[in-house]
Amino acid sequence: MKRLLLLFFLFFSFFTYAQNYYRIKVDITVKKRYADGKFTLNKGTIYYDNVTGKLVSDIWFPEKETYVMMDNMVYVIKDGKLINMSQNPSPPETTIFALVLKNSIQYYGLENSGYQLAGVEEDKGLVISTWLPPDQLKNVVGKILIANKDGLITGIIFYNTEGKIVSKKFFEAYKNIRGIMFPTRMVQFFYDEQGNETIQKTEFKNIVIDEQGNDEYYNFPVTDYLNR
């Protein structure tokens, strides 16, 4: 049975087809509860462009700020000025927005990341696949489990090298947008070294594929701020 599931997994991955979309706009609401009981709420709009490779978060609540992810950097713009820049361990092409456009969300892009598929099994209607990191990362990160149902990712669990869970993501309430299945809710759980849990709930609304206009966001002029 496991062998048949594995063959089906590989076959379906190879022949999955998607329209060649290149940009996406999504309104987001992010609620976060920290281990100490504190809450935060943020609202804004995400703009991602596959061509420019930029992901722009235009946050308007609780205050107006713009975050620009480009390559391995994050730039923070406020009141027309660059107030911070830092390295980003997760480039834009690894975000849910890029993965959806590239039709790689089903396995969270792992099939093209260097991770190796180690096994597939079925559990209560879910197809659960286990992925192992490439040799050069085995001392840094652990395995990843992905749950799929009806060809859609429903959850992903990240482990550290000691086999402990460091984070979990669950994808809910998918909606068909121009042939793209996009989850309208995402719930994430993060765990620190002491096992304390932080919960983040994200709602996605007003999803627009290949929007015409708003080029000032899709190709945000970061260099203009760097030169000021």
Backbone torsions as a table, in degrees:
resi	resn	phi	psi	omega
1	MET	NA	-44.5	179.4
2	LYS	-62.3	-37.3	-179.9
3	ARG	-66.0	-40.9	177.9
4	LEU	-64.1	-40.4	178.3
5	LEU	-63.3	-40.7	179.7
6	LEU	-63.5	-43.3	178.1
7	LEU	-63.1	-42.5	178.1
8	PHE	-62.6	-42.0	-179.8
9	PHE	-57.7	-50.7	-177.8
10	LEU	-67.4	-40.6	-179.4
11	PHE	-63.4	-46.6	-177.3
12	PHE	-65.6	-39.2	-179.8
13	SER	-62.7	-39.8	-174.7
14	PHE	-71.6	-36.4	-172.9
15	PHE	-99.9	2.9	177.1
16	THR	-64.5	135.5	-175.0
17	TYR	-123.0	144.8	177.4
18	ALA	-142.3	149.7	173.2
19	GLN	-62.3	149.6	-177.4
20	ASN	-84.4	75.0	177.6
21	TYR	-85.5	156.5	-174.0
22	TYR	-131.5	-12.9	177.7
23	ARG	-148.8	157.6	-176.8
24	ILE	-148.6	143.0	174.9
25	LYS	-125.7	134.3	-176.9
26	VAL	-142.5	132.1	170.6
27	ASP	-83.6	135.5	-176.4
28	ILE	-127.1	148.0	169.7
29	THR	-127.9	122.1	-175.3
30	VAL	-118.9	118.7	176.0
31	LYS	-111.7	130.0	-175.7
32	LYS	-130.8	130.2	175.8
33	ARG	-117.1	120.2	-177.1
34	TYR	-85.7	165.8	-177.4
35	ALA	-61.7	-26.8	-179.7
36	ASP	-85.0	3.4	177.3
37	GLY	95.3	-6.4	180.0
38	LYS	-74.4	150.2	-179.9
39	PHE	-120.7	149.4	169.5
40	THR	-134.4	153.6	178.3
41	LEU	-137.0	127.7	178.3
42	ASN	-131.4	142.0	176.5
43	LYS	-133.3	145.0	179.9
44	GLY	-179.5	-164.8	-179.7
45	THR	-131.3	135.1	178.2
46	ILE	-100.6	135.0	173.4
47	TYR	-124.0	124.6	176.9
48	TYR	-130.9	135.0	179.6
49	ASP	-125.8	122.9	-179.4
50	ASN	-67.1	-28.7	-176.7
51	VAL	-76.9	-49.8	179.9
52	THR	-77.5	-21.7	-178.3
53	GLY	72.4	18.6	-178.7
54	LYS	-105.2	140.8	172.8
55	LEU	-120.5	120.1	-175.8
56	VAL	-114.9	125.7	175.2
57	SER	-106.7	106.8	178.6
58	ASP	-92.8	92.5	-176.9
59	ILE	-87.0	130.0	179.9
60	TRP	-120.4	-5.5	174.4
61	PHE	-141.4	132.7	11.6
62	PRO	-83.1	-12.7	175.2
63	GLU	-147.4	159.4	-175.8
64	LYS	-76.9	117.3	175.3
65	GLU	-148.0	152.3	177.9
66	THR	-124.8	126.2	177.9
67	TYR	-109.8	127.4	-179.7
68	VAL	-117.4	117.7	174.9
69	MET	-98.5	124.4	179.0
70	MET	-147.2	125.6	-174.6
71	ASP	56.6	-123.1	-179.1
72	ASN	-109.3	28.3	-178.1
73	MET	-126.0	153.0	172.6
74	VAL	-124.0	128.1	179.5
75	TYR	-114.6	135.6	-179.3
76	VAL	-113.4	122.4	-178.5
77	ILE	-113.3	131.0	178.1
78	LYS	-146.0	133.9	-179.2
79	ASP	53.1	37.8	176.7
80	GLY	76.2	11.7	-177.9
81	LYS	-129.5	149.1	173.6
82	LEU	-79.2	114.4	-176.3
83	ILE	-104.5	-14.1	179.8
84	ASN	-164.5	149.9	172.4
85	MET	-146.6	138.8	-176.8
86	SER	-151.7	162.9	177.9
87	GLN	-75.3	147.0	-179.1
88	ASN	-121.0	119.4	-178.8
89	PRO	-70.9	-16.7	-178.9
90	SER	-120.1	98.4	-179.5
91	PRO	-64.4	162.5	-176.0
92	PRO	-53.1	-35.2	-176.0
93	GLU	-69.5	-8.0	177.7
94	THR	-99.1	-0.2	-179.1
95	THR	-80.3	163.7	-179.1
96	ILE	-59.9	-31.4	-178.1
97	PHE	-67.2	-44.3	177.6
98	ALA	-69.0	-41.5	-178.5
99	LEU	-63.7	-38.5	178.1
100	VAL	-64.0	-45.5	-179.3
101	LEU	-62.2	-35.9	-177.8
102	LYS	-89.3	4.3	-178.7
103	ASN	58.2	37.6	179.0
104	SER	-114.6	12.1	-176.5
105	ILE	-71.9	-25.7	-174.9
106	GLN	-56.1	-39.2	178.7
107	TYR	-121.2	23.7	174.8
108	TYR	56.3	30.1	177.5
109	GLY	74.7	5.0	-175.9
110	LEU	-67.2	-26.5	-178.1
111	GLU	-65.9	-16.6	179.5
112	ASN	-118.2	19.6	-171.9
113	SER	-110.4	-6.6	-174.2
114	GLY	101.0	-15.4	174.3
115	TYR	-67.6	149.2	-178.5
116	GLN	-110.7	133.7	175.4
117	LEU	-72.0	118.4	-175.4
118	ALA	-101.4	-19.5	-179.3
119	GLY	176.2	158.3	179.7
120	VAL	-138.6	135.8	175.7
121	GLU	-145.2	163.6	-178.5
122	GLU	-108.7	138.2	179.7
123	ASP	-148.1	110.4	176.5
124	LYS	53.1	46.3	177.1
125	GLY	85.2	-3.5	178.0
126	LEU	-101.7	142.9	172.1
127	VAL	-100.1	114.0	-174.5
128	ILE	-109.1	121.8	-179.4
129	SER	-112.1	144.7	178.8
130	THR	-110.7	131.3	-177.7
131	TRP	-122.5	135.8	179.7
132	LEU	-110.4	141.5	-178.0
133	PRO	-69.3	157.8	175.6
134	PRO	-64.3	160.8	-174.5
135	ASP	-53.8	-38.3	-175.5
136	GLN	-72.3	-9.2	-179.6
137	LEU	-114.7	0.1	-174.4
138	LYS	-64.5	-21.8	177.3
139	ASN	-91.0	1.1	-176.1
140	VAL	-115.3	-44.4	-177.8
141	VAL	-130.0	161.1	-179.8
142	GLY	-104.7	-161.3	-178.2
143	LYS	-73.3	166.8	177.2
144	ILE	-132.2	133.4	174.7
145	LEU	-108.6	136.8	178.6
146	ILE	-125.9	131.8	176.6
147	ALA	-107.8	130.7	177.8
148	ASN	-123.2	146.8	173.7
149	LYS	-140.4	125.9	-178.6
150	ASP	55.0	36.6	176.1
151	GLY	81.3	5.1	-178.9
152	LEU	-117.5	138.8	176.9
153	ILE	-70.3	132.4	178.2
154	THR	-113.2	-22.5	179.7
155	GLY	-164.8	156.5	177.7
156	ILE	-145.9	135.8	-178.9
157	ILE	-122.4	130.1	-180.0
158	PHE	-107.1	133.5	179.0
159	TYR	-114.4	156.3	172.4
160	ASN	-92.1	-176.9	-175.6
161	THR	-68.5	-16.6	179.0
162	GLU	-93.6	3.5	177.8
163	GLY	85.3	12.2	178.2
164	LYS	-95.6	145.5	179.1
165	ILE	-73.6	128.7	177.5
166	VAL	-106.1	-26.4	176.6
167	SER	-163.5	155.9	177.4
168	LYS	-137.6	145.7	175.4
169	LYS	-131.1	139.0	176.3
170	PHE	-126.9	135.9	-175.9
171	PHE	-113.6	128.9	-171.2
172	GLU	-135.2	162.1	171.1
173	ALA	52.2	61.8	179.1
174	TYR	-66.3	147.8	177.8
175	LYS	-133.7	138.1	-179.7
176	ASN	-84.8	114.5	178.5
177	ILE	-117.0	102.5	179.0
178	ARG	53.0	40.4	177.5
179	GLY	89.4	-6.0	177.6
180	ILE	-99.9	128.9	177.2
181	MET	-89.4	115.7	-176.2
182	PHE	-121.1	128.1	178.1
183	PRO	-72.1	132.8	-178.9
184	THR	-93.4	-4.5	173.7
185	ARG	-138.6	140.8	176.0
186	MET	-137.7	127.4	179.2
187	VAL	-115.4	127.1	-177.9
188	GLN	-121.6	142.4	176.2
189	PHE	-122.1	129.0	179.3
190	PHE	-120.0	141.7	-178.2
191	TYR	-128.0	131.0	176.7
192	ASP	-87.1	-175.3	-175.7
193	GLU	-64.0	-23.4	178.6
194	GLN	-89.9	-1.6	179.6
195	GLY	87.5	5.9	177.8
196	ASN	-68.4	141.1	-171.8
197	GLU	-107.8	131.9	170.9
198	THR	-115.1	133.6	-177.5
199	ILE	-115.5	131.5	177.4
200	GLN	-126.2	125.7	178.8
201	LYS	-115.1	125.9	-178.0
202	THR	-120.9	130.3	174.9
203	GLU	-109.7	134.8	178.9
204	PHE	-111.8	127.8	-179.9
205	LYS	-136.8	165.0	175.5
206	ASN	50.3	52.8	-178.1
207	ILE	-77.8	125.5	-178.7
208	VAL	-124.1	125.5	178.7
209	ILE	-100.7	133.6	177.7
210	ASP	53.8	50.4	177.9
211	GLU	-63.6	139.5	173.3
212	GLN	-96.2	120.4	-176.1
213	GLY	111.9	-178.0	-177.6
214	ASN	57.7	30.7	-179.2
215	ASP	-62.4	-23.6	179.1
216	GLU	-65.7	-19.4	174.8
217	TYR	-95.0	-47.4	-178.4
218	TYR	-60.9	-31.4	176.2
219	ASN	-124.6	58.6	-175.6
220	PHE	-57.6	129.1	-175.4
221	PRO	-78.1	71.4	-177.4
222	VAL	-59.7	-39.9	-176.4
223	THR	-61.2	-28.5	177.3
224	ASP	-62.0	-36.2	-179.7
225	TYR	-78.8	-30.9	179.3
226	LEU	-68.3	-29.9	-176.4
227	ASN	-88.9	-0.9	-178.6
228	ARG	-81.3	NA	NA
